[in-house]
Structure formats: structure tokens, C-alpha cells
Amino acid sequence: MPSETERRRWIEQWLAASEALRVQRARELAALSDAEALAAADALLTIGTAVELPPDPRTSSGLVEQQALLHGKGRA
């Protein structure tokens, strides 16, 4: 088991890495051109269209039916 000193060093290392990554992310975002930012946003918005939907999409999440079963009421 690591000592308290080792745990503290590990935490400090992760905190330092977290801050360095935050700074790097901010730099990269600031360096994006408008065209690159729009392309990235478009790519994110079209992720859902890349997946084919099943022929009979669900019309509910099933939560109502689950709650009815849990409360002993059978199907809702």
C-alpha cells in the first residue's frame, strides 16, 4: 500500500497534469479558425445521423412499464 507521502505526490501530479491539460485545451480552442470550429460543430451535430435507426423505433423508454412492475401492478 502506498504511503501517505506517495499518495500526496500522486495527487499533486494529477492536479498539475489537470491544469496543464486545461491550459492546452484553451490554447487549442483559441487557435481554431472559424471554419475549423464550424466543421467541428457540424461533425458533432451529425454523429447521430451516422447510425441507422431500427425499422421500428421505440416510442418509450420503458420506465413506466418498469415502475408498474416494481409496484406490483403488472403492465401499465
WOCOR-V515068 format. One record per backbone hydrogen bond with DSSP energy under -1.0 kcal/mol. NH is the residue of the N-H (numbers start at 1). CO is the residue of the C=O. Records with the same first field share a line. If there is no record, write none. Layout:
# WOCOR-V515068
NH: CO + CO
This chain:
# WOCOR-V515068
7: 3
8: 4
9: 5
10: 6
11: 7
12: 8
13: 9
14: 10
15: 11
16: 12
17: 13
18: 14
19: 15
20: 16
21: 17
22: 18
23: 19
24: 20
25: 21
26: 22
27: 23
28: 24
29: 25
30: 26
31: 27
37: 33
38: 34
39: 35
40: 36
41: 37
42: 38
43: 39
44: 40
45: 41
46: 42
50: 47
66: 62
67: 63
68: 64
69: 65
70: 66
71: 67
72: 69
73: 68
